[in-house]
Amino acid sequence: MTLDPQATYVHLRKDGSAIPVDGGAAFWSRPEQDLASFGRDWLVSEYAFDADWSNWEMHPEADELVYLLSGAIEMHLDHGTRYDRVLLRDSGLVIVPRGIWHTAKVLAPSRVLHVTMGAGTRHRAAASDLG
């Protein structure tokens, strides 16, 4: 089975199964209780970015893998006591530790694969200029 990871996400369940689920707006428009059911498992998804992320996010339950497939982004990680910027060009990945606020400045149109355990994910607005 061939999948387009922008249109179809993959739900990696604790029992070892990998279940394709509708991605994009169809996924995020599900009722909140449906979204919560994915929270303790892993979700694999791909996004295309041509502008900076509009918010910061933080995953309190698990690390997140952010894998740049193409393009260029600068990941911003707010550790509270220090602030890191990680430049990714063409390909590369960042493991964002659990509990760390993160966002990205998009330097060139990019495709990014995410592997996330979404339980308890929090968001906050990002400044229009990440600097």
C-alpha positions as CSV (number, residue, x, y, z in Angstrom):
1,M,0.0,0.0,0.0
2,T,1.4,3.4,-1.0
3,L,0.3,6.4,1.0
4,D,0.7,10.2,0.6
5,P,1.8,11.2,4.1
6,Q,0.3,14.7,3.7
7,A,-3.1,13.3,2.9
8,T,-3.0,10.2,5.1
9,Y,-1.4,10.0,8.5
10,V,-0.3,6.8,10.1
11,H,-1.4,5.9,13.6
12,L,1.2,3.7,15.3
13,R,-0.7,1.8,18.0
14,K,0.6,0.2,21.2
15,D,-0.3,-3.2,19.8
16,G,2.2,-2.8,17.0
17,S,-0.2,-2.0,14.3
18,A,0.1,0.9,11.9
19,I,-3.3,2.2,10.8
20,P,-3.8,4.8,8.0
21,V,-6.1,7.6,8.9
22,D,-7.4,10.6,6.9
23,G,-4.9,13.4,7.3
24,G,-4.8,17.2,6.9
25,A,-8.0,19.2,7.6
26,A,-10.0,15.9,7.8
27,F,-7.9,14.7,10.7
28,W,-7.9,18.0,12.6
29,S,-11.6,18.6,12.2
30,R,-12.5,15.4,14.0
31,P,-14.4,15.8,17.3
32,E,-12.1,16.5,20.3
33,Q,-12.8,13.1,21.9
34,D,-11.7,11.4,18.6
35,L,-8.4,13.4,18.6
36,A,-7.8,12.5,22.2
37,S,-8.0,8.8,21.3
38,F,-4.7,9.3,19.3
39,G,-3.0,11.0,22.1
40,R,-1.3,8.1,23.9
41,D,-0.1,6.5,20.6
42,W,2.2,7.8,18.0
43,L,1.1,9.7,14.9
44,V,3.2,10.1,11.7
45,S,2.3,13.0,9.5
46,E,3.9,15.2,6.8
47,Y,3.3,18.9,6.2
48,A,4.4,21.4,3.5
49,F,5.4,24.8,4.9
50,D,6.0,28.0,3.0
51,A,5.7,30.3,6.0
52,D,6.9,30.4,9.6
53,W,4.8,28.3,12.0
54,S,2.0,30.4,13.4
55,N,2.4,29.0,16.9
56,W,4.7,27.4,19.4
57,E,3.8,23.9,20.6
58,M,4.9,21.7,23.5
59,H,4.3,17.9,24.0
60,P,4.5,17.1,27.7
61,E,4.2,13.3,27.4
62,A,6.9,12.4,24.9
63,D,9.7,13.6,22.6
64,E,8.9,14.6,19.0
65,L,10.9,13.7,15.9
66,V,10.9,16.6,13.4
67,Y,12.5,15.3,10.1
68,L,13.1,17.8,7.3
69,L,12.6,16.0,3.9
70,S,13.3,19.0,1.7
71,G,13.7,22.8,1.9
72,A,15.2,24.7,4.9
73,I,13.9,25.6,8.3
74,E,15.3,26.9,11.5
75,M,13.9,25.2,14.6
76,H,13.5,27.3,17.7
77,L,13.6,25.5,21.0
78,D,12.8,27.3,24.2
79,H,14.3,25.4,27.2
80,G,13.3,28.1,29.7
81,T,16.9,28.7,30.8
82,R,18.3,28.7,27.3
83,Y,17.1,29.2,23.7
84,D,18.4,27.0,20.9
85,R,18.2,27.5,17.1
86,V,18.8,24.5,14.9
87,L,19.3,25.0,11.2
88,L,18.1,22.2,8.9
89,R,18.8,22.4,5.1
90,D,17.8,19.9,2.5
91,S,17.5,17.0,5.0
92,G,18.0,16.4,8.6
93,L,16.2,15.9,11.9
94,V,15.7,17.3,15.3
95,I,14.5,15.4,18.4
96,V,12.5,17.9,20.4
97,P,12.6,16.8,24.1
98,R,9.3,16.4,25.9
99,G,8.2,19.6,27.6
100,I,10.2,21.9,25.3
101,W,8.3,24.7,23.5
102,H,9.2,24.7,19.8
103,T,8.4,26.5,16.6
104,A,10.1,26.9,13.2
105,K,11.1,29.7,10.9
106,V,10.7,28.6,7.3
107,L,13.7,29.7,5.2
108,A,12.6,27.9,2.0
109,P,9.5,26.0,1.1
110,S,9.8,22.8,3.1
111,R,8.4,19.3,3.6
112,V,8.6,18.1,7.2
113,L,7.7,14.7,8.6
114,H,6.6,14.6,12.3
115,V,6.4,11.6,14.7
116,T,4.5,12.7,17.7
117,M,2.7,11.4,20.8
118,G,0.1,14.2,21.0
119,A,-1.3,13.6,24.6
120,G,-1.6,17.0,26.3
121,T,-0.1,19.0,23.5
122,R,-0.2,22.7,24.2
123,H,0.0,25.8,21.9
124,R,0.9,29.4,22.3
125,A,1.0,32.2,19.8
126,A,4.3,32.8,18.0
127,A,5.7,36.3,17.4
128,S,5.4,37.4,13.7
129,D,9.2,37.8,13.6
130,L,11.2,35.0,15.1
131,G,14.4,36.8,14.4
